[in-house]
Amino acid sequence: MNKPTLLLATLSLALLAACGQKDAAAPAPATTVAPAPAAAPVAENTLGKTVYGKTCALCHAAGTAGAPKPGDKADWGPRIAQGDDVLYKHALEGFTGAKGQMPARGGAASLPDDEVKAAVAYMVDQSR
């Protein structure tokens, strides 16, 4: 065998011998593209869902008195565009508009502000 062939054969054997071995001390290979971060799971708004089911669904599920149904993007779109503060104000204080009425706190006078807001957020999330 001549020298170049012997050298090539030796290098090939050395590479093949190292193929199946993992060195714990070896650093991970550098990458030029960072992997995309995993999407964080969206926490379910359980408070809003519960309040919606107990109070808001009485009107919103059926569209009573012009109440927009959750998931109806066409009906919710203009409302969502007004911003959360307007939606919260209408839900907390009540509202009479061209399409109907929203009683203050959905008619549940003792419902705390944070629960009203959670229910509004739940319906908005269903309607985006």
A tleap script that builds the chain and sets N, CA, C and O, in Angstrom:
source leaprc.protein.ff14SB
mol = sequence {
  NMET ASN LYS PRO THR LEU LEU LEU ALA THR
  LEU SER LEU ALA LEU LEU ALA ALA CYS GLY
  GLN LYS ASP ALA ALA ALA PRO ALA PRO ALA
  THR THR VAL ALA PRO ALA PRO ALA ALA ALA
  PRO VAL ALA GLU ASN THR LEU GLY LYS THR
  VAL TYR GLY LYS THR CYS ALA LEU CYS HIE
  ALA ALA GLY THR ALA GLY ALA PRO LYS PRO
  GLY ASP LYS ALA ASP TRP GLY PRO ARG ILE
  ALA GLN GLY ASP ASP VAL LEU TYR LYS HIE
  ALA LEU GLU GLY PHE THR GLY ALA LYS GLY
  GLN MET PRO ALA ARG GLY GLY ALA ALA SER
  LEU PRO ASP ASP GLU VAL LYS ALA ALA VAL
  ALA TYR MET VAL ASP GLN SER CARG
}
set mol.1.N position { 0.836 -1.160 0.000 }
set mol.1.CA position { 0.000 0.000 0.000 }
set mol.1.C position { 0.891 1.236 0.000 }
set mol.1.O position { 1.925 1.261 0.668 }
set mol.2.N position { 0.497 2.243 -0.737 }
set mol.2.CA position { 1.313 3.451 -0.754 }
set mol.2.C position { 0.918 4.370 0.409 }
set mol.2.O position { -0.110 4.154 1.051 }
set mol.3.N position { 1.716 5.371 0.672 }
set mol.3.CA position { 1.535 6.230 1.838 }
set mol.3.C position { 0.194 6.979 1.829 }
set mol.3.O position { -0.478 6.968 2.860 }
set mol.4.N position { -0.240 7.624 0.749 }
set mol.4.CA position { -1.519 8.354 0.776 }
set mol.4.C position { -2.707 7.413 1.069 }
set mol.4.O position { -3.632 7.787 1.790 }
set mol.5.N position { -2.672 6.208 0.512 }
set mol.5.CA position { -3.765 5.269 0.742 }
set mol.5.C position { -3.767 4.809 2.186 }
set mol.5.O position { -4.830 4.692 2.796 }
set mol.6.N position { -2.593 4.547 2.743 }
set mol.6.CA position { -2.476 4.123 4.136 }
set mol.6.C position { -2.953 5.225 5.080 }
set mol.6.O position { -3.643 4.944 6.060 }
set mol.7.N position { -2.597 6.456 4.798 }
set mol.7.CA position { -3.017 7.589 5.611 }
set mol.7.C position { -4.534 7.755 5.559 }
set mol.7.O position { -5.169 7.980 6.589 }
set mol.8.N position { -5.110 7.646 4.378 }
set mol.8.CA position { -6.557 7.762 4.207 }
set mol.8.C position { -7.277 6.641 4.939 }
set mol.8.O position { -8.301 6.887 5.576 }
set mol.9.N position { -6.776 5.433 4.864 }
set mol.9.CA position { -7.390 4.294 5.539 }
set mol.9.C position { -7.320 4.470 7.055 }
set mol.9.O position { -8.276 4.141 7.757 }
set mol.10.N position { -6.210 4.979 7.564 }
set mol.10.CA position { -6.052 5.190 9.001 }
set mol.10.C position { -7.021 6.260 9.510 }
set mol.10.O position { -7.653 6.092 10.552 }
set mol.11.N position { -7.126 7.339 8.775 }
set mol.11.CA position { -8.059 8.403 9.159 }
set mol.11.C position { -9.507 7.912 9.113 }
set mol.11.O position { -10.301 8.238 9.995 }
set mol.12.N position { -9.843 7.148 8.111 }
set mol.12.CA position { -11.196 6.604 7.988 }
set mol.12.C position { -11.530 5.704 9.169 }
set mol.12.O position { -12.625 5.784 9.725 }
set mol.13.N position { -10.579 4.838 9.554 }
set mol.13.CA position { -10.796 3.953 10.695 }
set mol.13.C position { -10.961 4.743 11.993 }
set mol.13.O position { -11.797 4.405 12.831 }
set mol.14.N position { -10.178 5.773 12.148 }
set mol.14.CA position { -10.269 6.591 13.360 }
set mol.14.C position { -11.626 7.292 13.440 }
set mol.14.O position { -12.233 7.354 14.509 }
set mol.15.N position { -12.089 7.807 12.334 }
set mol.15.CA position { -13.400 8.463 12.297 }
set mol.15.C position { -14.525 7.472 12.563 }
set mol.15.O position { -15.453 7.768 13.316 }
set mol.16.N position { -14.444 6.300 11.950 }
set mol.16.CA position { -15.477 5.289 12.165 }
set mol.16.C position { -15.500 4.816 13.622 }
set mol.16.O position { -16.571 4.565 14.176 }
set mol.17.N position { -14.361 4.698 14.222 }
set mol.17.CA position { -14.295 4.260 15.612 }
set mol.17.C position { -14.922 5.295 16.542 }
set mol.17.O position { -15.494 4.937 17.572 }
set mol.18.N position { -14.819 6.561 16.188 }
set mol.18.CA position { -15.342 7.623 17.041 }
set mol.18.C position { -16.825 7.885 16.810 }
set mol.18.O position { -17.445 8.584 17.612 }
set mol.19.N position { -17.403 7.363 15.769 }
set mol.19.CA position { -18.798 7.653 15.411 }
set mol.19.C position { -19.794 7.327 16.515 }
set mol.19.O position { -20.646 8.158 16.826 }
set mol.20.N position { -19.716 6.176 17.100 }
set mol.20.CA position { -20.710 5.778 18.074 }
set mol.20.C position { -20.436 6.255 19.478 }
set mol.20.O position { -21.247 6.012 20.372 }
set mol.21.N position { -19.319 6.926 19.708 }
set mol.21.CA position { -18.970 7.336 21.063 }
set mol.21.C position { -19.453 8.754 21.322 }
set mol.21.O position { -19.359 9.633 20.466 }
set mol.22.N position { -19.986 8.956 22.554 }
set mol.22.CA position { -20.410 10.297 22.960 }
set mol.22.C position { -19.533 10.722 24.108 }
set mol.22.O position { -19.347 9.979 25.071 }
set mol.23.N position { -19.007 11.890 24.008 }
set mol.23.CA position { -18.148 12.432 25.049 }
set mol.23.C position { -18.962 13.427 25.860 }
set mol.23.O position { -19.362 14.468 25.338 }
set mol.24.N position { -19.215 13.122 27.137 }
set mol.24.CA position { -20.033 13.977 27.996 }
set mol.24.C position { -19.398 15.343 28.195 }
set mol.24.O position { -20.105 16.324 28.429 }
set mol.25.N position { -18.100 15.422 28.107 }
set mol.25.CA position { -17.410 16.684 28.341 }
set mol.25.C position { -17.384 17.561 27.094 }
set mol.25.O position { -17.059 18.745 27.183 }
set mol.26.N position { -17.722 17.002 25.936 }
set mol.26.CA position { -17.673 17.778 24.705 }
set mol.26.C position { -18.811 18.785 24.676 }
set mol.26.O position { -19.949 18.448 25.002 }
set mol.27.N position { -18.514 20.007 24.291 }
set mol.27.CA position { -19.567 21.024 24.226 }
set mol.27.C position { -20.516 20.735 23.061 }
set mol.27.O position { -20.144 20.086 22.083 }
set mol.28.N position { -21.718 21.220 23.185 }
set mol.28.CA position { -22.706 21.058 22.123 }
set mol.28.C position { -22.250 21.857 20.916 }
set mol.28.O position { -21.648 22.921 21.064 }
set mol.29.N position { -22.529 21.356 19.734 }
set mol.29.CA position { -22.120 22.101 18.546 }
set mol.29.C position { -22.822 23.451 18.483 }
set mol.29.O position { -23.989 23.581 18.853 }
set mol.30.N position { -22.098 24.437 18.015 }
set mol.30.CA position { -22.662 25.777 17.895 }
set mol.30.C position { -23.659 25.818 16.746 }
set mol.30.O position { -23.440 25.215 15.695 }
set mol.31.N position { -24.740 26.524 16.956 }
set mol.31.CA position { -25.719 26.693 15.885 }
set mol.31.C position { -25.792 28.162 15.533 }
set mol.31.O position { -25.594 29.026 16.388 }
set mol.32.N position { -26.074 28.440 14.292 }
set mol.32.CA position { -26.158 29.824 13.860 }
set mol.32.C position { -27.578 30.352 13.955 }
set mol.32.O position { -27.778 31.566 13.973 }
set mol.33.N position { -28.571 29.472 14.017 }
set mol.33.CA position { -29.955 29.887 14.112 }
set mol.33.C position { -30.505 29.421 15.449 }
set mol.33.O position { -30.509 28.228 15.751 }
set mol.34.N position { -30.965 30.369 16.240 }
set mol.34.CA position { -31.532 30.001 17.539 }
set mol.34.C position { -32.900 29.362 17.317 }
set mol.34.O position { -33.678 29.840 16.491 }
set mol.35.N position { -33.200 28.288 18.042 }
set mol.35.CA position { -34.511 27.676 17.886 }
set mol.35.C position { -35.597 28.622 18.388 }
set mol.35.O position { -35.376 29.402 19.313 }
set mol.36.N position { -36.755 28.544 17.776 }
set mol.36.CA position { -37.874 29.388 18.188 }
set mol.36.C position { -38.302 28.983 19.590 }
set mol.36.O position { -38.368 27.795 19.905 }
set mol.37.N position { -38.592 29.961 20.426 }
set mol.37.CA position { -39.032 29.609 21.774 }
set mol.37.C position { -40.376 28.899 21.714 }
set mol.37.O position { -41.226 29.213 20.881 }
set mol.38.N position { -40.549 27.951 22.598 }
set mol.38.CA position { -41.814 27.223 22.640 }
set mol.38.C position { -42.908 28.182 23.076 }
set mol.38.O position { -42.710 29.006 23.969 }
set mol.39.N position { -44.048 28.066 22.446 }
set mol.39.CA position { -45.164 28.921 22.811 }
set mol.39.C position { -45.627 28.559 24.215 }
set mol.39.O position { -45.850 27.392 24.537 }
set mol.40.N position { -45.765 29.580 25.033 }
set mol.40.CA position { -46.233 29.339 26.395 }
set mol.40.C position { -47.705 28.967 26.346 }
set mol.40.O position { -48.482 29.586 25.618 }
set mol.41.N position { -48.087 27.971 27.106 }
set mol.41.CA position { -49.493 27.606 27.086 }
set mol.41.C position { -50.339 28.756 27.638 }
set mol.41.O position { -49.984 29.390 28.631 }
set mol.42.N position { -51.426 28.997 26.991 }
set mol.42.CA position { -52.320 30.060 27.413 }
set mol.42.C position { -53.126 29.547 28.607 }
set mol.42.O position { -53.797 28.518 28.537 }
set mol.43.N position { -53.037 30.289 29.684 }
set mol.43.CA position { -53.784 29.883 30.876 }
set mol.43.C position { -55.266 30.116 30.625 }
set mol.43.O position { -55.672 31.163 30.122 }
set mol.44.N position { -56.048 29.139 30.977 }
set mol.44.CA position { -57.485 29.264 30.794 }
set mol.44.C position { -58.039 30.212 31.850 }
set mol.44.O position { -57.652 30.154 33.017 }
set mol.45.N position { -58.926 31.064 31.435 }
set mol.45.CA position { -59.564 32.030 32.313 }
set mol.45.C position { -60.725 31.317 33.012 }
set mol.45.O position { -61.884 31.489 32.636 }
set mol.46.N position { -60.405 30.523 34.021 }
set mol.46.CA position { -61.445 29.726 34.685 }
set mol.46.C position { -62.435 30.595 35.453 }
set mol.46.O position { -63.624 30.278 35.502 }
set mol.47.N position { -61.960 31.688 36.053 }
set mol.47.CA position { -62.879 32.580 36.755 }
set mol.47.C position { -63.878 33.176 35.770 }
set mol.47.O position { -65.084 33.163 36.015 }
set mol.48.N position { -63.368 33.696 34.656 }
set mol.48.CA position { -64.252 34.294 33.646 }
set mol.48.C position { -65.237 33.290 33.084 }
set mol.48.O position { -66.407 33.608 32.869 }
set mol.49.N position { -64.765 32.082 32.848 }
set mol.49.CA position { -65.630 31.026 32.319 }
set mol.49.C position { -66.742 30.685 33.321 }
set mol.49.O position { -67.894 30.491 32.932 }
set mol.50.N position { -66.397 30.615 34.590 }
set mol.50.CA position { -67.379 30.303 35.632 }
set mol.50.C position { -68.420 31.413 35.758 }
set mol.50.O position { -69.619 31.137 35.805 }
set mol.51.N position { -67.966 32.669 35.812 }
set mol.51.CA position { -68.890 33.799 35.928 }
set mol.51.C position { -69.777 33.863 34.688 }
set mol.51.O position { -70.981 34.096 34.793 }
set mol.52.N position { -69.183 33.657 33.518 }
set mol.52.CA position { -69.977 33.651 32.282 }
set mol.52.C position { -71.085 32.595 32.385 }
set mol.52.O position { -72.245 32.875 32.084 }
set mol.53.N position { -70.724 31.403 32.803 }
set mol.53.CA position { -71.694 30.312 32.878 }
set mol.53.C position { -72.805 30.562 33.877 }
set mol.53.O position { -73.946 30.163 33.645 }
set mol.54.N position { -72.488 31.219 34.991 }
set mol.54.CA position { -73.482 31.449 36.039 }
set mol.54.C position { -74.327 32.698 35.818 }
set mol.54.O position { -75.489 32.739 36.221 }
set mol.55.N position { -73.754 33.713 35.183 }
set mol.55.CA position { -74.454 34.997 35.078 }
set mol.55.C position { -74.655 35.449 33.631 }
set mol.55.O position { -75.782 35.689 33.198 }
set mol.56.N position { -73.568 35.562 32.900 }
set mol.56.CA position { -73.600 36.199 31.583 }
set mol.56.C position { -74.305 35.374 30.514 }
set mol.56.O position { -74.962 35.920 29.627 }
set mol.57.N position { -74.163 34.057 30.607 }
set mol.57.CA position { -74.728 33.179 29.566 }
set mol.57.C position { -76.241 33.303 29.469 }
set mol.57.O position { -76.820 33.011 28.422 }
set mol.58.N position { -76.889 33.734 30.555 }
set mol.58.CA position { -78.349 33.881 30.521 }
set mol.58.C position { -78.780 34.752 29.347 }
set mol.58.O position { -79.794 34.465 28.711 }
set mol.59.N position { -78.042 35.793 29.053 }
set mol.59.CA position { -78.363 36.660 27.916 }
set mol.59.C position { -77.438 36.428 26.722 }
set mol.59.O position { -77.895 36.349 25.582 }
set mol.60.N position { -76.123 36.319 26.993 }
set mol.60.CA position { -75.156 36.269 25.895 }
set mol.60.C position { -75.224 34.975 25.081 }
set mol.60.O position { -74.944 35.006 23.883 }
set mol.61.N position { -75.574 33.872 25.668 }
set mol.61.CA position { -75.641 32.613 24.907 }
set mol.61.C position { -76.761 32.654 23.875 }
set mol.61.O position { -76.643 32.061 22.803 }
set mol.62.N position { -77.849 33.354 24.197 }
set mol.62.CA position { -79.002 33.415 23.291 }
set mol.62.C position { -79.087 34.727 22.515 }
set mol.62.O position { -79.895 34.846 21.594 }
set mol.63.N position { -78.262 35.714 22.874 }
set mol.63.CA position { -78.317 37.010 22.204 }
set mol.63.C position { -79.482 37.862 22.676 }
set mol.63.O position { -79.933 38.748 21.950 }
set mol.64.N position { -79.975 37.608 23.878 }
set mol.64.CA position { -81.104 38.350 24.440 }
set mol.64.C position { -80.779 39.833 24.571 }
set mol.64.O position { -79.678 40.203 24.979 }
set mol.65.N position { -81.736 40.671 24.224 }
set mol.65.CA position { -81.619 42.135 24.329 }
set mol.65.C position { -80.396 42.674 23.585 }
set mol.65.O position { -79.814 43.681 23.987 }
set mol.66.N position { -80.015 42.003 22.508 }
set mol.66.CA position { -78.881 42.453 21.701 }
set mol.66.C position { -77.523 42.056 22.236 }
set mol.66.O position { -76.501 42.535 21.746 }
set mol.67.N position { -77.493 41.182 23.243 }
set mol.67.CA position { -76.209 40.745 23.806 }
set mol.67.C position { -75.421 39.971 22.755 }
set mol.67.O position { -75.938 39.016 22.175 }
set mol.68.N position { -74.175 40.370 22.503 }
set mol.68.CA position { -73.373 39.644 21.512 }
set mol.68.C position { -72.993 38.255 22.024 }
set mol.68.O position { -72.543 38.098 23.159 }
set mol.69.N position { -73.181 37.270 21.180 }
set mol.69.CA position { -72.848 35.890 21.550 }
set mol.69.C position { -71.338 35.694 21.475 }
set mol.69.O position { -70.708 36.118 20.506 }
set mol.70.N position { -70.748 35.052 22.491 }
set mol.70.CA position { -69.310 34.766 22.416 }
set mol.70.C position { -69.005 33.942 21.161 }
set mol.70.O position { -69.696 32.972 20.849 }
set mol.71.N position { -67.970 34.348 20.465 }
set mol.71.CA position { -67.579 33.668 19.239 }
set mol.71.C position { -68.089 34.363 17.985 }
set mol.71.O position { -67.621 34.064 16.886 }
set mol.72.N position { -69.031 35.276 18.123 }
set mol.72.CA position { -69.572 36.007 16.976 }
set mol.72.C position { -68.638 37.179 16.679 }
set mol.72.O position { -68.797 38.276 17.216 }
set mol.73.N position { -67.675 36.921 15.820 }
set mol.73.CA position { -66.632 37.912 15.534 }
set mol.73.C position { -67.194 39.186 14.916 }
set mol.73.O position { -66.700 40.280 15.189 }
set mol.74.N position { -68.215 39.051 14.092 }
set mol.74.CA position { -68.793 40.228 13.450 }
set mol.74.C position { -69.458 41.142 14.481 }
set mol.74.O position { -69.354 42.365 14.384 }
set mol.75.N position { -70.124 40.568 15.443 }
set mol.75.CA position { -70.808 41.357 16.463 }
set mol.75.C position { -69.842 41.887 17.513 }
set mol.75.O position { -70.004 43.006 18.000 }
set mol.76.N position { -68.841 41.090 17.863 }
set mol.76.CA position { -67.879 41.499 18.886 }
set mol.76.C position { -66.791 42.422 18.337 }
set mol.76.O position { -66.251 43.243 19.078 }
set mol.77.N position { -66.463 42.300 17.058 }
set mol.77.CA position { -65.351 43.065 16.476 }
set mol.77.C position { -65.384 44.557 16.792 }
set mol.77.O position { -64.402 45.087 17.312 }
set mol.78.N position { -66.492 45.256 16.490 }
set mol.78.CA position { -66.539 46.692 16.796 }
set mol.78.C position { -66.458 46.983 18.297 }
set mol.78.O position { -65.914 48.008 18.708 }
set mol.79.N position { -66.989 46.098 19.088 }
set mol.79.CA position { -66.929 46.290 20.539 }
set mol.79.C position { -65.491 46.127 21.038 }
set mol.79.O position { -65.008 46.928 21.837 }
set mol.80.N position { -64.819 45.086 20.560 }
set mol.80.CA position { -63.427 44.833 20.954 }
set mol.80.C position { -62.546 46.002 20.516 }
set mol.80.O position { -61.610 46.375 21.223 }
set mol.81.N position { -62.842 46.574 19.360 }
set mol.81.CA position { -62.045 47.690 18.835 }
set mol.81.C position { -62.107 48.917 19.745 }
set mol.81.O position { -61.211 49.760 19.701 }
set mol.82.N position { -63.142 49.027 20.559 }
set mol.82.CA position { -63.258 50.173 21.477 }
set mol.82.C position { -62.275 50.069 22.645 }
set mol.82.O position { -61.989 51.065 23.310 }
set mol.83.N position { -61.764 48.870 22.889 }
set mol.83.CA position { -60.790 48.679 23.955 }
set mol.83.C position { -61.412 48.069 25.202 }
set mol.83.O position { -62.616 48.165 25.437 }
set mol.84.N position { -60.559 47.444 25.985 }
set mol.84.CA position { -61.006 46.755 27.197 }
set mol.84.C position { -61.662 47.700 28.193 }
set mol.84.O position { -62.665 47.345 28.812 }
set mol.85.N position { -61.110 48.900 28.356 }
set mol.85.CA position { -61.654 49.822 29.347 }
set mol.85.C position { -63.119 50.161 29.066 }
set mol.85.O position { -63.925 50.241 29.992 }
set mol.86.N position { -63.461 50.357 27.810 }
set mol.86.CA position { -64.855 50.655 27.443 }
set mol.86.C position { -65.736 49.441 27.699 }
set mol.86.O position { -66.841 49.571 28.225 }
set mol.87.N position { -65.250 48.267 27.331 }
set mol.87.CA position { -66.026 47.047 27.569 }
set mol.87.C position { -66.260 46.833 29.065 }
set mol.87.O position { -67.368 46.497 29.482 }
set mol.88.N position { -65.226 47.028 29.860 }
set mol.88.CA position { -65.365 46.873 31.309 }
set mol.88.C position { -66.360 47.899 31.869 }
set mol.88.O position { -67.212 47.558 32.689 }
set mol.89.N position { -66.248 49.134 31.427 }
set mol.89.CA position { -67.151 50.196 31.911 }
set mol.89.C position { -68.599 49.845 31.598 }
set mol.89.O position { -69.467 49.966 32.463 }
set mol.90.N position { -68.869 49.411 30.368 }
set mol.90.CA position { -70.237 49.053 29.989 }
set mol.90.C position { -70.750 47.872 30.799 }
set mol.90.O position { -71.918 47.835 31.188 }
set mol.91.N position { -69.872 46.908 31.049 }
set mol.91.CA position { -70.283 45.736 31.826 }
set mol.91.C position { -70.510 46.093 33.293 }
set mol.91.O position { -71.434 45.577 33.921 }
set mol.92.N position { -69.683 46.962 33.836 }
set mol.92.CA position { -69.798 47.332 35.245 }
set mol.92.C position { -70.949 48.311 35.511 }
set mol.92.O position { -71.692 48.166 36.482 }
set mol.93.N position { -71.081 49.305 34.632 }
set mol.93.CA position { -72.056 50.375 34.867 }
set mol.93.C position { -73.357 50.194 34.094 }
set mol.93.O position { -74.353 50.855 34.389 }
set mol.94.N position { -73.353 49.307 33.111 }
set mol.94.CA position { -74.519 49.154 32.250 }
set mol.94.C position { -74.384 50.032 31.023 }
set mol.94.O position { -73.580 50.964 31.000 }
set mol.95.N position { -75.174 49.730 30.003 }
set mol.95.CA position { -75.072 50.467 28.742 }
set mol.95.C position { -76.334 50.246 27.916 }
set mol.95.O position { -76.864 49.137 27.855 }
set mol.96.N position { -76.798 51.300 27.292 }
set mol.96.CA position { -77.889 51.188 26.333 }
set mol.96.C position { -77.361 51.680 25.003 }
set mol.96.O position { -76.915 52.821 24.889 }
set mol.97.N position { -77.410 50.819 23.996 }
set mol.97.CA position { -76.895 51.171 22.678 }
set mol.97.C position { -77.916 50.895 21.601 }
set mol.97.O position { -79.060 50.543 21.889 }
set mol.98.N position { -77.505 51.055 20.375 }
set mol.98.CA position { -78.400 50.869 19.233 }
set mol.98.C position { -78.899 49.425 19.126 }
set mol.98.O position { -80.009 49.193 18.647 }
set mol.99.N position { -78.105 48.470 19.561 }
set mol.99.CA position { -78.486 47.063 19.432 }
set mol.99.C position { -79.205 46.508 20.650 }
set mol.99.O position { -79.797 45.431 20.574 }
set mol.100.N position { -79.169 47.216 21.768 }
set mol.100.CA position { -79.832 46.692 22.951 }
set mol.100.C position { -79.253 47.247 24.230 }
set mol.100.O position { -78.650 48.320 24.251 }
set mol.101.N position { -79.450 46.486 25.310 }
set mol.101.CA position { -79.029 46.945 26.621 }
set mol.101.C position { -78.100 45.951 27.303 }
set mol.101.O position { -78.142 44.745 27.061 }
set mol.102.N position { -77.258 46.513 28.166 }
set mol.102.CA position { -76.400 45.712 29.039 }
set mol.102.C position { -76.685 46.203 30.449 }
set mol.102.O position { -76.330 47.332 30.786 }
set mol.103.N position { -77.316 45.380 31.281 }
set mol.103.CA position { -77.541 45.830 32.661 }
set mol.103.C position { -76.222 45.854 33.428 }
set mol.103.O position { -75.318 45.065 33.156 }
set mol.104.N position { -76.126 46.769 34.387 }
set mol.104.CA position { -74.915 46.858 35.209 }
set mol.104.C position { -74.636 45.505 35.846 }
set mol.104.O position { -75.523 44.887 36.436 }
set mol.105.N position { -73.392 45.054 35.720 }
set mol.105.CA position { -72.925 43.786 36.292 }
set mol.105.C position { -73.786 42.601 35.849 }
set mol.105.O position { -73.926 41.611 36.567 }
set mol.106.N position { -74.352 42.726 34.660 }
set mol.106.CA position { -75.164 41.638 34.130 }
set mol.106.C position { -76.389 41.345 34.980 }
set mol.106.O position { -76.949 40.250 34.925 }
set mol.107.N position { -76.800 42.335 35.767 }
set mol.107.CA position { -77.953 42.151 36.633 }
set mol.107.C position { -77.604 41.523 37.975 }
set mol.107.O position { -78.485 41.342 38.815 }
set mol.108.N position { -76.358 41.193 38.190 }
set mol.108.CA position { -75.913 40.599 39.456 }
set mol.108.C position { -75.191 41.685 40.249 }
set mol.108.O position { -73.965 41.782 40.201 }
set mol.109.N position { -75.940 42.488 40.967 }
set mol.109.CA position { -75.418 43.680 41.639 }
set mol.109.C position { -74.258 43.401 42.581 }
set mol.109.O position { -73.411 44.272 42.779 }
set mol.110.N position { -74.196 42.213 43.165 }
set mol.110.CA position { -73.131 41.917 44.130 }
set mol.110.C position { -71.874 41.337 43.480 }
set mol.110.O position { -70.913 41.017 44.179 }
set mol.111.N position { -71.868 41.200 42.173 }
set mol.111.CA position { -70.716 40.626 41.476 }
set mol.111.C position { -69.529 41.594 41.564 }
set mol.111.O position { -69.645 42.742 41.134 }
set mol.112.N position { -68.383 41.150 42.117 }
set mol.112.CA position { -67.209 42.026 42.249 }
set mol.112.C position { -66.637 42.445 40.886 }
set mol.112.O position { -66.783 41.735 39.891 }
set mol.113.N position { -65.997 43.589 40.867 }
set mol.113.CA position { -65.405 44.129 39.638 }
set mol.113.C position { -64.510 43.119 38.938 }
set mol.113.O position { -64.616 42.933 37.725 }
set mol.114.N position { -63.616 42.454 39.699 }
set mol.114.CA position { -62.661 41.540 39.066 }
set mol.114.C position { -63.375 40.362 38.396 }
set mol.114.O position { -62.884 39.839 37.395 }
set mol.115.N position { -64.505 39.945 38.922 }
set mol.115.CA position { -65.250 38.844 38.301 }
set mol.115.C position { -65.959 39.310 37.036 }
set mol.115.O position { -66.030 38.573 36.053 }
set mol.116.N position { -66.483 40.530 37.058 }
set mol.116.CA position { -67.114 41.095 35.857 }
set mol.116.C position { -66.062 41.210 34.754 }
set mol.116.O position { -66.307 40.821 33.612 }
set mol.117.N position { -64.898 41.742 35.100 }
set mol.117.CA position { -63.827 41.916 34.115 }
set mol.117.C position { -63.336 40.569 33.589 }
set mol.117.O position { -63.035 40.438 32.403 }
set mol.118.N position { -63.256 39.576 34.462 }
set mol.118.CA position { -62.826 38.244 34.022 }
set mol.118.C position { -63.825 37.655 33.033 }
set mol.118.O position { -63.429 37.014 32.060 }
set mol.119.N position { -65.115 37.865 33.275 }
set mol.119.CA position { -66.142 37.362 32.358 }
set mol.119.C position { -66.074 38.076 31.013 }
set mol.119.O position { -66.221 37.449 29.964 }
set mol.120.N position { -65.853 39.378 31.043 }
set mol.120.CA position { -65.700 40.145 29.799 }
set mol.120.C position { -64.489 39.623 29.029 }
set mol.120.O position { -64.570 39.396 27.821 }
set mol.121.N position { -63.379 39.434 29.719 }
set mol.121.CA position { -62.160 38.925 29.069 }
set mol.121.C position { -62.403 37.541 28.475 }
set mol.121.O position { -61.921 37.241 27.382 }
set mol.122.N position { -63.138 36.708 29.179 }
set mol.122.CA position { -63.458 35.358 28.666 }
set mol.122.C position { -64.243 35.472 27.363 }
set mol.122.O position { -63.914 34.801 26.384 }
set mol.123.N position { -65.271 36.309 27.339 }
set mol.123.CA position { -66.087 36.440 26.115 }
set mol.123.C position { -65.282 37.042 24.974 }
set mol.123.O position { -65.423 36.623 23.825 }
set mol.124.N position { -64.438 38.023 25.285 }
set mol.124.CA position { -63.596 38.636 24.257 }
set mol.124.C position { -62.632 37.602 23.688 }
set mol.124.O position { -62.446 37.534 22.473 }
set mol.125.N position { -62.016 36.796 24.553 }
set mol.125.CA position { -61.091 35.760 24.088 }
set mol.125.C position { -61.788 34.764 23.169 }
set mol.125.O position { -61.180 34.266 22.221 }
set mol.126.N position { -63.045 34.472 23.436 }
set mol.126.CA position { -63.813 33.553 22.601 }
set mol.126.C position { -64.170 34.172 21.259 }
set mol.126.O position { -64.527 33.463 20.318 }
set mol.127.N position { -64.076 35.483 21.172 }
set mol.127.CA position { -64.595 36.205 20.007 }
set mol.127.C position { -63.536 36.850 19.132 }
set mol.127.O position { -63.877 37.541 18.172 }
set mol.128.N position { -62.275 36.648 19.433 }
set mol.128.CA position { -61.190 37.237 18.605 }
set mol.128.C position { -60.981 36.407 17.370 }
set mol.128.O position { -60.123 36.728 16.548 }
savepdb mol mol.pdb
quit
